[in-house]
Amino acid sequence: MNTRVHSDSPTILLRVSDGSFHMHRAFNDFTQATKSAEAYAGAGFQVAMMSATGRFLMSFDARRQRAAV
């Protein structure tokens, strides 16, 4: 009998969008999902973080980071 408590499904989903196109990324680690969301936002994307059940957790606004020349 299998008595696993942990689910194999991802715990955090990111919905990354540029306004006309969106993609999803899945993570099992909240810290890594947050770092990834911040990186996407820094690259100019809107990011919504959701639980695996679809509950909205937080959003990250798009912001362009200037590159040093």
Backbone as a chain_set.jsonl record, in Angstrom:
{"seq": "MNTRVHSDSPTILLRVSDGSFHMHRAFNDFTQATKSAEAYAGAGFQVAMMSATGRFLMSFDARRQRAAV", "coords": {"N": [[0.832, -1.174, 0.0], [0.575, 2.182, -0.873], [1.475, 5.006, 0.843], [2.009, 7.731, 0.425], [2.533, 11.091, 1.315], [3.315, 13.403, 0.084], [2.671, 15.135, -2.913], [3.211, 14.535, -6.42], [2.763, 16.576, -8.121], [3.487, 19.9, -9.34], [4.113, 22.611, -7.072], [4.045, 25.36, -7.378], [3.013, 27.578, -9.887], [3.981, 29.591, -12.607], [2.692, 32.174, -14.536], [3.681, 33.641, -17.311], [3.768, 36.57, -19.163], [3.805, 38.645, -22.105], [1.914, 40.332, -22.943], [0.782, 39.711, -25.421], [1.358, 37.093, -25.731], [1.576, 34.146, -23.743], [3.156, 32.015, -21.319], [3.676, 29.08, -19.31], [5.364, 28.144, -16.342], [6.546, 25.664, -14.133], [7.212, 24.922, -10.708], [8.662, 23.222, -7.922], [9.734, 24.316, -5.735], [9.34, 27.066, -3.682], [11.04, 29.283, -3.253], [12.767, 29.198, -5.471], [10.886, 29.561, -7.498], [10.052, 32.172, -6.938], [12.441, 33.63, -7.372], [12.754, 33.148, -10.104], [10.413, 34.354, -11.102], [10.917, 37.038, -10.442], [13.131, 37.466, -12.086], [11.997, 37.15, -14.672], [10.188, 39.317, -14.578], [12.018, 41.402, -14.387], [13.029, 41.274, -16.928], [11.04, 42.36, -18.375], [8.524, 41.151, -18.481], [5.122, 40.402, -17.511], [4.165, 38.728, -14.604], [2.352, 36.177, -13.05], [1.921, 34.455, -10.068], [0.851, 31.308, -9.054], [-0.816, 28.783, -7.085], [-0.699, 25.177, -7.359], [-3.318, 24.409, -7.451], [-4.538, 26.483, -8.661], [-4.996, 28.812, -7.276], [-4.519, 32.244, -6.895], [-1.456, 33.71, -5.981], [0.543, 35.822, -5.976], [1.632, 38.753, -7.824], [3.986, 39.976, -10.248], [5.191, 42.927, -11.47], [6.046, 44.029, -14.744], [9.288, 45.16, -15.484], [11.851, 46.891, -16.975], [15.27, 46.3, -16.949], [18.13, 48.267, -17.097], [20.9, 47.811, -19.176], [24.332, 47.875, -18.507], [26.674, 49.691, -20.346]], "CA": [[0.0, 0.0, 0.0], [1.342, 3.413, -0.999], [0.955, 6.016, 1.772], [2.763, 8.971, 0.217], [1.868, 12.325, 1.709], [3.733, 14.428, -0.868], [2.161, 15.01, -4.269], [4.19, 14.708, -7.48], [2.42, 17.749, -8.91], [4.224, 21.101, -8.946], [3.416, 23.397, -6.056], [3.961, 26.748, -7.805], [2.96, 27.805, -11.326], [4.156, 30.97, -13.046], [2.116, 32.529, -15.835], [4.539, 34.707, -17.792], [3.112, 37.149, -20.327], [4.287, 39.916, -22.66], [0.73, 41.046, -23.4], [0.184, 39.024, -26.562], [1.721, 35.68, -25.631], [1.9, 33.748, -22.372], [3.665, 30.657, -21.114], [3.634, 28.634, -17.918], [6.522, 27.456, -15.781], [6.166, 24.978, -12.895], [8.296, 24.757, -9.742], [8.352, 22.557, -6.662], [10.384, 25.088, -4.682], [8.798, 28.423, -3.664], [12.137, 30.241, -3.383], [13.214, 29.196, -6.871], [9.801, 30.156, -8.284], [10.1, 33.615, -6.697], [13.615, 34.156, -8.078], [12.457, 33.092, -11.529], [9.398, 35.374, -11.371], [11.6, 38.328, -10.394], [13.97, 37.565, -13.28], [11.107, 37.414, -15.804], [9.694, 40.684, -14.439], [13.145, 42.259, -14.72], [13.212, 41.231, -18.38], [9.936, 43.063, -19.011], [7.312, 40.334, -18.557], [4.174, 40.368, -16.401], [4.196, 37.377, -14.049], [1.398, 35.829, -11.994], [2.3, 33.243, -9.361], [-0.339, 30.596, -8.607], [-0.607, 27.45, -6.528], [-1.052, 24.124, -8.303], [-4.78, 24.326, -7.528], [-5.018, 27.638, -9.403], [-5.201, 29.97, -6.399], [-3.576, 33.329, -7.134], [-0.604, 33.989, -4.829], [1.069, 37.184, -6.087], [2.028, 39.128, -9.175], [5.219, 40.734, -10.404], [5.041, 43.852, -12.584], [7.145, 44.09, -15.702], [10.206, 46.29, -15.374], [13.05, 46.709, -17.801], [16.519, 46.672, -16.308], [19.065, 48.819, -18.072], [22.182, 47.13, -19.268], [25.491, 48.759, -18.48], [27.411, 49.631, -21.623]], "C": [[0.881, 1.244, 0.0], [0.716, 4.481, -0.116], [1.734, 7.319, 1.648], [1.918, 10.175, 0.608], [2.14, 13.418, 0.681], [3.179, 14.121, -2.255], [3.292, 15.195, -5.271], [3.905, 15.958, -8.31], [3.228, 18.956, -8.437], [3.421, 21.924, -7.948], [3.21, 24.849, -6.481], [3.948, 26.81, -9.332], [3.169, 29.287, -11.599], [3.487, 31.123, -14.401], [2.85, 33.78, -16.279], [3.949, 35.246, -19.092], [3.8, 38.427, -20.782], [3.126, 40.748, -23.194], [0.04, 40.374, -24.568], [0.42, 37.514, -26.525], [1.963, 35.352, -24.168], [2.383, 32.31, -22.343], [3.591, 30.348, -19.633], [4.942, 27.943, -17.567], [6.098, 26.87, -14.443], [7.398, 24.752, -12.025], [7.793, 24.003, -8.517], [8.9, 23.328, -5.471], [9.924, 26.55, -4.762], [9.89, 29.463, -3.879], [12.617, 30.329, -4.819], [12.148, 29.817, -7.775], [9.814, 31.673, -8.143], [11.272, 34.247, -7.434], [13.368, 34.19, -9.586], [11.441, 34.167, -11.914], [10.029, 36.756, -11.382], [12.483, 38.532, -11.623], [13.125, 37.843, -14.52], [10.578, 38.843, -15.757], [10.795, 41.682, -14.796], [13.425, 42.316, -16.213], [12.035, 41.859, -19.126], [8.639, 42.282, -19.142], [6.423, 40.548, -17.337], [4.142, 38.924, -15.904], [3.137, 37.244, -12.955], [1.851, 34.508, -11.386], [1.04, 32.61, -8.778], [0.05, 29.271, -7.964], [-1.023, 26.429, -7.58], [-2.564, 23.962, -8.444], [-5.383, 25.517, -8.25], [-5.275, 28.874, -8.564], [-4.096, 31.001, -6.653], [-2.787, 33.605, -5.855], [-0.061, 35.415, -4.857], [1.407, 37.474, -7.535], [3.308, 39.951, -9.125], [5.051, 41.611, -11.633], [6.281, 43.852, -13.452], [7.99, 45.334, -15.445], [11.446, 45.963, -16.2], [14.257, 47.155, -16.995], [17.476, 47.166, -17.38], [20.376, 48.051, -18.015], [23.305, 48.162, -19.251], [26.276, 48.582, -19.773], [28.842, 50.028, -21.416]], "O": [[1.824, 1.343, 0.785], [-0.45, 4.83, -0.301], [2.078, 7.939, 2.655], [0.737, 10.259, 0.271], [1.283, 14.267, 0.437], [3.219, 12.977, -2.709], [4.238, 15.935, -5.002], [4.738, 16.353, -9.126], [3.609, 19.03, -7.269], [2.191, 21.926, -7.982], [2.29, 25.505, -5.993], [4.77, 26.173, -9.992], [2.605, 30.139, -10.912], [3.688, 30.308, -15.301], [2.671, 34.852, -15.701], [3.663, 34.482, -20.014], [4.311, 39.196, -19.969], [3.351, 41.773, -23.837], [-1.182, 40.463, -24.691], [-0.257, 36.758, -27.22], [2.493, 36.179, -23.427], [2.065, 31.504, -23.218], [3.46, 31.249, -18.804], [5.542, 27.25, -18.39], [5.365, 27.514, -13.693], [8.478, 24.434, -12.522], [6.633, 24.136, -8.128], [8.567, 23.025, -4.326], [10.099, 27.198, -5.794], [9.684, 30.429, -4.614], [12.849, 31.425, -5.329], [12.483, 30.529, -8.722], [9.608, 32.386, -9.125], [11.113, 35.296, -8.058], [13.735, 35.153, -10.259], [11.596, 34.821, -12.946], [9.708, 37.57, -12.247], [12.576, 39.643, -12.145], [13.495, 38.685, -15.339], [10.523, 39.513, -16.789], [10.526, 42.697, -15.44], [13.993, 43.29, -16.707], [12.023, 41.893, -20.356], [7.734, 42.717, -19.854], [6.92, 40.842, -16.249], [4.097, 37.996, -16.71], [3.039, 38.081, -12.058], [2.132, 33.551, -12.108], [0.257, 33.274, -8.098], [1.105, 28.708, -8.258], [-1.636, 26.789, -8.585], [-3.038, 23.433, -9.449], [-6.598, 25.575, -8.441], [-5.73, 29.889, -9.09], [-2.908, 30.68, -6.63], [-3.367, 33.72, -4.775], [-0.188, 36.143, -3.872], [1.463, 36.571, -8.37], [3.657, 40.537, -8.101], [4.795, 41.102, -12.724], [7.405, 43.699, -12.973], [7.461, 46.422, -15.217], [12.001, 44.868, -16.106], [14.27, 48.247, -16.428], [17.611, 46.554, -18.44], [20.875, 47.698, -16.946], [23.22, 49.197, -19.911], [26.508, 47.462, -20.229], [29.623, 50.04, -22.367]]}, "num_chains": 1, "name": "protein.A"}
